[in-house]
Amino acid sequence: MSKVKKKQIKRRAEIIEAAIGLMNETPFDELTINDICEASGISVGSFYQERMDLFMGLFVQSLRA
């Protein structure tokens, strides 16, 4: 696996962790994309480029919980 791919996978995991942490602290209807981006240190544009992967990651994590 290339370094770039490893970095992408690691970054997605960090974003998912940040989102899960926020979901544990903030009611879902009050959570915003900006909150997730700020907590994970990414731009909103980056979030939207990877949103399907992120939502699938969150879904999988919720099944494991």
Secondary structure, 3 states (H helix, E strand, C coil): CCHHHHHHHHHHHHHHHHHHHHHHHCCHHHCCHHHHHHHHCCCHHHHHHCHHHHHHHHHHHHHHC
